[in-house]
Amino acid sequence: MEQSKKSPLVLALVAAVGSPAVMAVEPASMDVGNLNLTPIVTLSTGYTDNLFDDNENEKGTWVTKVRPSFSLKGKSEKLTVGVRGSIDQGIYHSSSNDNYTDKSAATFADVQFDSRKKLSLLAEYLKKHEARSDSGSGSSLTTDQATKPSRYTLKNLGATFSYGTSGSTGQIVLETRYQDKDYDNFLALNRSKNRVTIGANATFFYRVSPKTRFLVEGRYTDIDYDLSSSTLDSDSKQLFLGVEWEATAKTTGTAKVGYANKDFDSSSRDDFSGSNWEVGLNWELRSYSVFQLTSTHATEESGGSADYIDTTGISLAWLHEWSDRVATNMRYDFSNQDYVGSDNGREDDVNKVSFGVDYDLRRWLTIGVDVSHKDFNSNLSNTDYKSNDILLTVQGSL
């Protein structure tokens, strides 16, 4: 069963309002001809006490992670183009079978036709992995079948065109995306999850006051699985009404509430019709202290026997800068995942709390420590588990 550690919907919304987990390095660039090169290196080491998310045979191990990345871009009056890439190496010192190497490469372009019209283009190629613990929960894990992490390839294409600006009375934003996901190993287990996703969004913003915009957003997504025998092919339509506001200089947010419909090509699957929402709120107590609240409700792909996963998520974070060099972040995440149409009626609750502190040694060098605790509860027997992680990270740039 395909299950992410945290709902991607929550991750996307958190990114939109600002993530508390980003370290504070302020990288500088070096000139390479007419281009600017910005390299960053991140080194982490730590310990996890339950590598496989098992409730009976907990496996503890030290882990080391290395991530060099770069961005190379050039800019003229109306055009910005560039490439970026990264390599992520993970080493589990007591479980070498779970070592991984992820790679990503992307090219991007932003065209500013005039003060009102802008086009952004993106093409990505990624080689990623899924940890063995991502395939299930608790002692129900089939790590004997998947003896190493599953590897997959993602190809992404995207384009965004906007007419108008955030300060205009009206603004239109059009988006289109294409994603091809193919697994590279354990095909007997993973081939059924290979798929192509095509989507398009259209959003109209209307300014009703200097600090408030109403919005109407429509989304269409078509998902086609590679296997002709798959019954998970579907298309979904979503319509949102929302508001984007800055109530005061200290309070900003976006709230979208809408209706969604997911239709399967196969009559053996149950279609979905119901409400969705996406909410993000920033509350700035002081210039150096911010609370963030996000909440989402939507359907996600199950990749297995369930028709879809009905997911509700909420996240609360507090970011505080104690000085020019020291900052902390505290975070609570909750998600409920209901596997609609599954034979076993599976429903999971995940609670996670985390705390991190970052210290800026220099503008270009930051160290940080993050600790987290996760509590997984399911209505399936022998699947509940707890896990604890601690990670020390050093991030450097030019």
Secondary structure as UniProt FT lines:
FT   HELIX           8..17
FT   TURN            20..21
FT   STRAND          30..32
FT   TURN            33..34
FT   STRAND          35..48
FT   TURN            51..52
FT   STRAND          61..75
FT   STRAND          79..92
FT   TURN            93..94
FT   HELIX           96..98
FT   STRAND          100..112
FT   STRAND          117..130
FT   HELIX           132..135
FT   HELIX           138..140
FT   TURN            143..145
FT   STRAND          150..163
FT   TURN            166..167
FT   STRAND          170..183
FT   HELIX           187..190
FT   HELIX           191..193
FT   STRAND          195..209
FT   TURN            210..211
FT   STRAND          212..225
FT   TURN            228..229
FT   STRAND          234..248
FT   TURN            249..250
FT   STRAND          251..264
FT   TURN            267..268
FT   STRAND          272..286
FT   TURN            287..288
FT   STRAND          289..300
FT   STRAND          308..321
FT   STRAND          326..340
FT   TURN            343..344
FT   STRAND          347..362
FT   TURN            363..364
FT   STRAND          365..378
FT   TURN            381..382
FT   STRAND          385..397
//
